[in-house]
Amino acid sequence: MSKAQETVLEIDLKALKHNFEYLKSKLDNNTKFLAVVKAFGYGSGACEIASHLQELGADYFAVAYINEGVALREAGITKPILVLHPQAVNLKTLIAYSLEPNLYNPKILKEFINIASEGKLSNYPVHIKFNTGLNRLGFCKNDIAYILSEIEKTDTIKITSIFSHLAASEDLNEKEFTLNQIANFNLISKILIDKLAYKPMLHMCNTSGILNYPEAHFDMVRGGIGLYGYGNSEEENKKLIPIASLKTVISQIHSIEKGESVGYNRAFKSNSFLKTATLPIGHADGIGRQYGNGKGFVTIKGQQAPIIGNVCMDMIMVNITNIDCSEGDEAIIFGKEISAEQLAETTNTISYELITALSQRIKRVFLK
Ligand SMILES: *Cc1c(COP(=O)(O)O)cnc(C)c1O
Protein backbone atom coordinates (compact mmCIF):
# COMPACT_ATOMS: atom_id res chain seq x y z
CA MET A 1 0.00 0.00 0.00
CA SER A 2 1.41 3.34 -1.07
CA LYS A 3 1.79 6.41 1.12
CA ALA A 4 -0.93 9.00 0.54
CA GLN A 5 0.10 12.32 -1.02
CA GLU A 6 -3.42 13.71 -1.08
CA THR A 7 -6.78 12.57 0.28
CA VAL A 8 -7.53 9.16 -1.21
CA LEU A 9 -9.91 6.33 -0.61
CA GLU A 10 -7.97 3.16 -1.29
CA ILE A 11 -10.10 0.18 -2.24
CA ASP A 12 -8.58 -3.24 -1.75
CA LEU A 13 -10.15 -5.53 -4.34
CA LYS A 14 -8.49 -8.58 -2.74
CA ALA A 15 -10.37 -7.79 0.47
CA LEU A 16 -13.57 -7.52 -1.59
CA LYS A 17 -12.91 -11.01 -2.96
CA HIS A 18 -12.27 -12.32 0.55
CA ASN A 19 -15.54 -10.85 1.86
CA PHE A 20 -17.54 -12.11 -1.12
CA GLU A 21 -16.14 -15.59 -0.69
CA TYR A 22 -16.72 -15.52 3.07
CA LEU A 23 -20.38 -14.57 2.63
CA LYS A 24 -20.76 -17.15 -0.16
CA SER A 25 -19.34 -19.81 2.16
CA LYS A 26 -22.41 -19.30 4.38
CA LEU A 27 -24.75 -20.25 1.53
CA ASP A 28 -25.89 -23.48 -0.05
CA ASN A 29 -24.35 -24.01 -3.47
CA ASN A 30 -27.52 -23.17 -5.34
CA THR A 31 -28.38 -20.00 -3.41
CA LYS A 32 -27.77 -16.97 -5.60
CA PHE A 33 -25.85 -13.90 -4.46
CA LEU A 34 -27.18 -10.46 -5.20
CA ALA A 35 -24.57 -7.79 -4.51
CA VAL A 36 -25.97 -4.49 -3.27
CA VAL A 37 -23.97 -1.65 -4.82
CA LYS A 38 -26.30 1.29 -4.12
CA ALA A 39 -24.96 4.67 -3.04
CA PHE A 40 -21.81 4.39 -5.19
CA GLY A 41 -21.08 0.92 -3.87
CA TYR A 42 -21.37 2.12 -0.27
CA GLY A 43 -19.00 4.94 -1.20
CA SER A 44 -16.33 2.69 -2.71
CA GLY A 45 -17.22 3.13 -6.40
CA ALA A 46 -20.21 1.17 -7.72
CA CYS A 47 -18.93 0.47 -11.23
CA GLU A 48 -15.51 -0.83 -10.20
CA ILE A 49 -16.97 -2.88 -7.34
CA ALA A 50 -19.72 -4.33 -9.53
CA SER A 51 -17.29 -5.15 -12.37
CA HIS A 52 -15.05 -7.00 -9.97
CA LEU A 53 -17.95 -8.87 -8.38
CA GLN A 54 -19.34 -9.72 -11.79
CA GLU A 55 -15.99 -11.37 -12.59
CA LEU A 56 -16.05 -13.17 -9.24
CA GLY A 57 -19.47 -14.61 -10.03
CA ALA A 58 -22.12 -12.43 -8.40
CA ASP A 59 -25.49 -13.41 -9.87
CA TYR A 60 -27.42 -10.19 -9.49
CA PHE A 61 -26.91 -6.56 -8.52
CA ALA A 62 -29.13 -4.08 -6.72
CA VAL A 63 -29.14 -0.31 -6.55
CA ALA A 64 -31.59 2.05 -4.89
CA TYR A 65 -32.40 4.35 -7.81
CA ILE A 66 -32.69 4.08 -11.57
CA ASN A 67 -29.80 6.45 -12.36
CA GLU A 68 -27.50 4.22 -10.32
CA GLY A 69 -28.51 1.28 -12.49
CA VAL A 70 -27.92 3.29 -15.67
CA ALA A 71 -24.36 4.01 -14.51
CA LEU A 72 -23.74 0.28 -14.00
CA ARG A 73 -25.04 -0.58 -17.47
CA GLU A 74 -22.87 2.14 -19.00
CA ALA A 75 -19.90 0.62 -17.20
CA GLY A 76 -20.57 -2.74 -18.83
CA ILE A 77 -22.47 -4.61 -16.14
CA THR A 78 -24.52 -7.25 -17.95
CA LYS A 79 -25.97 -9.22 -15.01
CA PRO A 80 -29.55 -8.45 -13.95
CA ILE A 81 -29.91 -5.27 -11.87
CA LEU A 82 -32.75 -4.86 -9.38
CA VAL A 83 -33.76 -1.26 -8.66
CA LEU A 84 -34.94 -1.27 -5.06
CA HIS A 85 -36.70 2.08 -5.04
CA PRO A 86 -37.72 3.12 -8.55
CA GLN A 87 -39.64 6.35 -9.05
CA ALA A 88 -42.51 6.38 -11.55
CA VAL A 89 -41.08 9.36 -13.43
CA ASN A 90 -38.02 7.34 -14.56
CA LEU A 91 -39.61 4.01 -15.49
CA LYS A 92 -39.01 4.45 -19.22
CA THR A 93 -35.31 4.88 -18.53
CA LEU A 94 -35.40 1.77 -16.36
CA ILE A 95 -36.78 -0.21 -19.31
CA ALA A 96 -34.35 1.35 -21.80
CA TYR A 97 -31.46 0.06 -19.68
CA SER A 98 -32.98 -3.36 -18.94
CA LEU A 99 -33.16 -2.67 -15.22
CA GLU A 100 -35.65 -4.61 -13.10
CA PRO A 101 -38.06 -2.74 -10.86
CA ASN A 102 -39.10 -3.48 -7.32
CA LEU A 103 -42.88 -3.06 -7.42
CA TYR A 104 -43.99 -2.34 -3.89
CA ASN A 105 -47.48 -0.88 -3.97
CA PRO A 106 -50.57 -0.82 -6.20
CA LYS A 107 -49.64 2.58 -7.63
CA ILE A 108 -46.20 1.63 -8.96
CA LEU A 109 -47.47 -1.77 -10.14
CA LYS A 110 -50.20 -0.07 -12.16
CA GLU A 111 -47.83 2.56 -13.52
CA PHE A 112 -45.32 -0.05 -14.56
CA ILE A 113 -47.92 -2.20 -16.30
CA ASN A 114 -49.18 0.86 -18.20
CA ILE A 115 -45.71 1.74 -19.44
CA ALA A 116 -44.92 -1.90 -20.22
CA SER A 117 -48.15 -2.14 -22.25
CA GLU A 118 -47.40 1.06 -24.15
CA GLY A 119 -43.96 -0.33 -24.96
CA LYS A 120 -45.54 -3.68 -25.99
CA LEU A 121 -43.22 -5.55 -23.65
CA SER A 122 -43.71 -9.16 -22.82
CA ASN A 123 -42.68 -11.03 -19.68
CA TYR A 124 -40.60 -8.10 -18.44
CA PRO A 125 -38.88 -9.18 -15.20
CA VAL A 126 -40.24 -7.48 -12.09
CA HIS A 127 -39.81 -8.08 -8.37
CA ILE A 128 -42.68 -7.91 -5.91
CA LYS A 129 -41.83 -6.70 -2.42
CA PHE A 130 -43.86 -7.43 0.69
CA ASN A 131 -43.76 -5.54 3.94
CA THR A 132 -43.34 -8.01 6.78
CA GLY A 133 -42.57 -5.58 9.59
CA LEU A 134 -40.07 -2.93 8.53
CA ASN A 135 -42.96 -0.71 7.46
CA ARG A 136 -40.91 1.02 4.81
CA LEU A 137 -41.77 -0.28 1.31
CA GLY A 138 -43.86 -3.24 0.28
CA PHE A 139 -47.31 -4.63 -0.41
CA CYS A 140 -49.22 -6.10 2.49
CA LYS A 141 -50.76 -9.56 2.57
CA ASN A 142 -54.17 -8.13 1.74
CA ASP A 143 -52.86 -6.86 -1.60
CA ILE A 144 -52.27 -10.38 -2.95
CA ALA A 145 -55.68 -10.61 -4.63
CA TYR A 146 -55.11 -7.23 -6.26
CA ILE A 147 -51.64 -8.20 -7.50
CA LEU A 148 -53.00 -11.42 -8.97
CA SER A 149 -55.88 -9.66 -10.69
CA GLU A 150 -53.48 -7.20 -12.32
CA ILE A 151 -50.99 -9.91 -13.31
CA GLU A 152 -53.71 -12.09 -14.84
CA LYS A 153 -54.80 -9.24 -17.12
CA THR A 154 -51.41 -8.81 -18.76
CA ASP A 155 -48.49 -10.73 -20.19
CA THR A 156 -46.26 -7.65 -20.22
CA ILE A 157 -44.61 -8.53 -16.91
CA LYS A 158 -43.38 -11.63 -15.17
CA ILE A 159 -42.62 -11.90 -11.45
CA THR A 160 -38.96 -12.87 -11.30
CA SER A 161 -38.84 -12.71 -7.54
CA ILE A 162 -40.85 -12.11 -4.40
CA PHE A 163 -38.94 -10.51 -1.57
CA SER A 164 -39.02 -8.75 1.76
CA HIS A 165 -36.54 -7.00 4.04
CA LEU A 166 -35.64 -7.72 7.65
CA ALA A 167 -35.90 -4.89 10.17
CA ALA A 168 -33.45 -6.07 12.83
CA SER A 169 -31.42 -8.96 11.46
CA GLU A 170 -28.30 -7.76 13.32
CA ASP A 171 -30.05 -7.60 16.70
CA LEU A 172 -30.42 -11.00 18.34
CA ASN A 173 -32.60 -9.41 21.06
CA GLU A 174 -35.16 -9.07 18.28
CA LYS A 175 -34.91 -12.68 17.21
CA GLU A 176 -38.57 -13.37 17.91
CA PHE A 177 -39.62 -10.42 15.77
CA THR A 178 -37.31 -11.53 12.95
CA LEU A 179 -38.54 -15.13 13.04
CA ASN A 180 -42.04 -13.76 12.82
CA GLN A 181 -41.07 -11.72 9.74
CA ILE A 182 -39.63 -14.87 8.15
CA ALA A 183 -42.78 -16.87 8.96
CA ASN A 184 -44.95 -14.13 7.48
CA PHE A 185 -42.85 -14.05 4.34
CA ASN A 186 -43.13 -17.81 3.96
CA LEU A 187 -46.88 -17.58 4.30
CA ILE A 188 -47.38 -14.64 1.94
CA SER A 189 -45.08 -15.95 -0.77
CA LYS A 190 -46.76 -19.35 -0.66
CA ILE A 191 -50.23 -17.85 -1.17
CA LEU A 192 -48.99 -15.89 -4.17
CA ILE A 193 -46.92 -18.67 -5.74
CA ASP A 194 -49.80 -21.15 -5.45
CA LYS A 195 -51.76 -18.95 -7.85
CA LEU A 196 -48.95 -18.49 -10.39
CA ALA A 197 -48.12 -20.85 -13.23
CA TYR A 198 -44.40 -20.47 -12.51
CA LYS A 199 -42.17 -20.15 -9.44
CA PRO A 200 -40.44 -16.83 -8.76
CA MET A 201 -37.27 -16.69 -6.65
CA LEU A 202 -37.61 -15.74 -2.99
CA HIS A 203 -35.17 -13.55 -1.08
CA MET A 204 -35.10 -11.79 2.26
CA CYS A 205 -31.60 -11.56 3.79
CA ASN A 206 -29.24 -8.62 3.98
CA THR A 207 -25.71 -9.19 5.34
CA SER A 208 -26.77 -9.76 8.96
CA GLY A 209 -29.57 -11.98 7.74
CA ILE A 210 -27.05 -14.08 5.79
CA LEU A 211 -24.99 -14.49 8.95
CA ASN A 212 -27.77 -14.92 11.52
CA TYR A 213 -30.71 -16.52 9.72
CA PRO A 214 -29.66 -19.36 7.39
CA GLU A 215 -33.29 -20.53 7.38
CA ALA A 216 -34.15 -17.34 5.48
CA HIS A 217 -31.60 -17.62 2.67
CA PHE A 218 -34.25 -18.96 0.26
CA ASP A 219 -33.19 -18.73 -3.42
CA MET A 220 -31.02 -15.63 -3.16
CA VAL A 221 -29.48 -13.29 -0.58
CA ARG A 222 -28.79 -9.56 -0.86
CA GLY A 223 -25.39 -8.75 0.59
CA GLY A 224 -24.28 -5.16 1.05
CA ILE A 225 -22.24 -4.03 4.03
CA GLY A 226 -20.51 -7.40 4.45
CA LEU A 227 -18.95 -7.10 1.00
CA TYR A 228 -17.40 -3.85 2.12
CA GLY A 229 -15.99 -5.50 5.24
CA TYR A 230 -18.44 -4.86 8.06
CA GLY A 231 -20.53 -7.52 9.69
CA ASN A 232 -22.62 -5.73 12.33
CA SER A 233 -21.05 -7.71 15.18
CA GLU A 234 -17.57 -7.90 16.66
CA GLU A 235 -17.40 -11.62 15.99
CA GLU A 236 -18.23 -11.24 12.30
CA ASN A 237 -16.09 -8.14 11.84
CA LYS A 238 -13.09 -10.32 12.64
CA LYS A 239 -13.81 -12.51 9.64
CA LEU A 240 -14.33 -9.68 7.18
CA ILE A 241 -11.81 -7.16 5.89
CA PRO A 242 -12.76 -3.50 5.41
CA ILE A 243 -12.09 -2.84 1.75
CA ALA A 244 -11.79 0.95 1.99
CA SER A 245 -9.02 2.94 3.67
CA LEU A 246 -9.38 6.70 3.85
CA LYS A 247 -6.01 8.42 3.96
CA THR A 248 -4.75 11.93 3.76
CA VAL A 249 -1.63 13.95 4.31
CA ILE A 250 -0.44 16.70 6.67
CA SER A 251 -0.59 20.05 4.85
CA GLN A 252 0.74 22.24 7.63
CA ILE A 253 1.84 22.05 11.25
CA HIS A 254 1.17 24.90 13.70
CA SER A 255 2.49 25.64 17.15
CA ILE A 256 -0.32 26.94 19.32
CA GLU A 257 0.49 28.93 22.43
CA LYS A 258 -1.57 28.79 25.60
CA GLY A 259 -4.64 31.05 25.16
CA GLU A 260 -4.72 30.84 21.35
CA SER A 261 -7.66 29.34 19.50
CA VAL A 262 -7.92 26.95 16.56
CA GLY A 263 -10.46 27.10 13.74
CA TYR A 264 -13.79 28.74 13.07
CA ASN A 265 -15.70 30.40 15.89
CA ARG A 266 -12.62 29.86 18.05
CA ALA A 267 -14.31 26.63 19.14
CA PHE A 268 -11.03 25.25 20.51
CA LYS A 269 -9.06 27.34 23.00
CA SER A 270 -5.72 26.07 24.15
CA ASN A 271 -4.84 26.00 27.84
CA SER A 272 -1.29 24.85 27.17
CA PHE A 273 1.24 24.79 24.35
CA LEU A 274 0.35 22.33 21.62
CA LYS A 275 1.00 21.37 18.02
CA THR A 276 -1.70 20.93 15.39
CA ALA A 277 -1.71 19.44 11.92
CA THR A 278 -4.06 20.70 9.23
CA LEU A 279 -5.41 17.98 6.92
CA PRO A 280 -7.11 18.41 3.51
CA ILE A 281 -10.44 16.76 4.30
CA GLY A 282 -13.58 18.34 5.72
CA HIS A 283 -17.33 18.16 5.99
CA ALA A 284 -17.72 18.55 2.22
CA ASP A 285 -15.82 15.28 1.92
CA GLY A 286 -18.12 13.48 4.33
CA ILE A 287 -16.35 13.99 7.63
CA GLY A 288 -19.30 15.76 9.26
CA ARG A 289 -19.10 18.52 11.86
CA GLN A 290 -20.16 16.01 14.51
CA TYR A 291 -16.62 14.57 14.37
CA GLY A 292 -15.16 17.90 15.50
CA ASN A 293 -14.34 19.20 18.95
CA GLY A 294 -12.57 16.11 20.23
CA LYS A 295 -15.08 13.45 19.12
CA GLY A 296 -13.35 11.97 16.10
CA PHE A 297 -9.67 11.28 15.52
CA VAL A 298 -7.18 10.31 12.86
CA THR A 299 -4.13 8.08 13.14
CA ILE A 300 -0.65 9.44 12.45
CA LYS A 301 2.43 7.24 12.90
CA GLY A 302 0.22 4.75 14.69
CA GLN A 303 -1.00 7.26 17.27
CA GLN A 304 -4.42 8.82 17.64
CA ALA A 305 -4.69 12.54 16.94
CA PRO A 306 -8.09 13.98 17.99
CA ILE A 307 -9.85 16.46 15.73
CA ILE A 308 -9.87 19.78 17.54
CA GLY A 309 -12.22 22.68 16.98
CA ASN A 310 -14.90 22.74 14.30
CA VAL A 311 -14.62 20.65 11.16
CA CYS A 312 -14.25 23.06 8.20
CA MET A 313 -15.63 22.45 4.70
CA ASP A 314 -12.28 21.35 3.29
CA MET A 315 -10.04 20.85 6.32
CA ILE A 316 -9.71 19.52 9.82
CA MET A 317 -7.13 20.33 12.46
CA VAL A 318 -5.86 17.57 14.71
CA ASN A 319 -3.81 17.58 17.87
CA ILE A 320 -0.33 16.13 17.24
CA THR A 321 1.41 17.48 20.33
CA ASN A 322 2.85 14.10 21.31
CA ILE A 323 3.33 12.68 17.84
CA ASP A 324 6.66 12.90 16.04
CA CYS A 325 5.50 13.85 12.55
CA SER A 326 6.16 16.32 9.75
CA GLU A 327 4.35 18.14 6.99
CA GLY A 328 3.82 15.66 4.14
CA ASP A 329 3.34 12.69 6.48
CA GLU A 330 0.35 10.43 6.06
CA ALA A 331 -2.75 10.52 8.28
CA ILE A 332 -5.22 7.63 8.29
CA ILE A 333 -8.86 8.52 8.85
CA PHE A 334 -9.97 4.90 8.81
CA GLY A 335 -8.86 1.64 7.29
CA LYS A 336 -7.98 -1.87 8.35
CA GLU A 337 -6.59 -0.99 11.81
CA ILE A 338 -9.01 1.73 12.85
CA SER A 339 -12.18 0.75 11.08
CA ALA A 340 -14.89 3.05 9.79
CA GLU A 341 -17.12 1.38 12.38
CA GLN A 342 -14.84 2.55 15.22
CA LEU A 343 -14.70 6.11 13.89
CA ALA A 344 -18.46 6.15 13.33
CA GLU A 345 -19.00 5.03 16.94
CA THR A 346 -17.33 8.20 18.23
CA THR A 347 -20.40 10.11 17.05
CA ASN A 348 -23.00 7.41 17.71
CA THR A 349 -23.47 6.50 14.11
CA ILE A 350 -22.71 3.39 12.04
CA SER A 351 -20.20 2.44 9.36
CA TYR A 352 -22.94 2.60 6.71
CA GLU A 353 -23.40 6.34 7.24
CA LEU A 354 -19.73 7.24 7.35
CA ILE A 355 -18.67 5.30 4.24
CA THR A 356 -21.63 6.26 2.07
CA ALA A 357 -21.24 9.96 2.95
CA LEU A 358 -17.74 10.18 1.46
CA SER A 359 -17.88 12.78 -1.29
CA GLN A 360 -17.19 11.99 -4.91
CA ARG A 361 -14.49 14.68 -4.63
CA ILE A 362 -12.25 12.14 -2.89
CA LYS A 363 -10.10 10.24 -5.34
CA ARG A 364 -10.75 6.48 -5.35
CA VAL A 365 -7.75 4.26 -5.96
CA PHE A 366 -8.31 0.56 -6.67
CA LEU A 367 -5.66 -1.90 -5.55
CA LYS A 368 -5.71 -5.19 -7.44
C1 LIG B 1 -29.42 -1.88 1.46
C2 LIG B 1 -30.23 -3.08 1.32
C3 LIG B 1 -29.66 -4.36 1.45
C4 LIG B 1 -28.23 -4.58 1.89
O1 LIG B 1 -28.14 -4.48 3.30
P1 LIG B 1 -26.76 -4.72 4.09
O2 LIG B 1 -27.15 -4.61 5.52
O3 LIG B 1 -25.86 -3.60 3.66
O4 LIG B 1 -26.25 -6.04 3.69
C5 LIG B 1 -30.46 -5.46 1.18
N1 LIG B 1 -31.77 -5.31 0.84
C6 LIG B 1 -32.35 -4.10 0.75
C7 LIG B 1 -33.80 -4.03 0.40
C8 LIG B 1 -31.62 -2.95 1.01
O5 LIG B 1 -32.22 -1.75 0.94
The ligand as an SDF file (V2000), in Angstrom:
LIG
                    3D

 15 15  0  0  0  0  0  0  0  0999 V2000
  -29.4160   -1.8780    1.4560 C   0  0  0  0  0  0  0  0  0  0  0  0
  -30.2330   -3.0800    1.3240 C   0  0  0  0  0  0  0  0  0  0  0  0
  -29.6580   -4.3560    1.4530 C   0  0  0  0  0  0  0  0  0  0  0  0
  -28.2260   -4.5810    1.8950 C   0  0  0  0  0  0  0  0  0  0  0  0
  -28.1440   -4.4840    3.3010 O   0  0  0  0  0  0  0  0  0  0  0  0
  -26.7650   -4.7230    4.0850 P   0  0  0  0  0  0  0  0  0  0  0  0
  -27.1480   -4.6090    5.5170 O   0  0  0  0  0  0  0  0  0  0  0  0
  -25.8620   -3.6040    3.6640 O   0  0  0  0  0  0  0  0  0  0  0  0
  -26.2500   -6.0430    3.6870 O   0  0  0  0  0  0  0  0  0  0  0  0
  -30.4570   -5.4620    1.1820 C   0  0  0  0  0  0  0  0  0  0  0  0
  -31.7650   -5.3150    0.8400 N   0  0  0  0  0  0  0  0  0  0  0  0
  -32.3470   -4.1010    0.7490 C   0  0  0  0  0  0  0  0  0  0  0  0
  -33.7970   -4.0270    0.4040 C   0  0  0  0  0  0  0  0  0  0  0  0
  -31.6250   -2.9520    1.0080 C   0  0  0  0  0  0  0  0  0  0  0  0
  -32.2220   -1.7530    0.9410 O   0  0  0  0  0  0  0  0  0  0  0  0
  1  2  1  0
  2  3  1  0
  2 14  2  0
  3  4  1  0
  3 10  2  0
  4  5  1  0
  5  6  1  0
  6  7  2  0
  6  8  1  0
  6  9  1  0
 10 11  1  0
 11 12  2  0
 12 13  1  0
 12 14  1  0
 14 15  1  0
M  END
$$$$
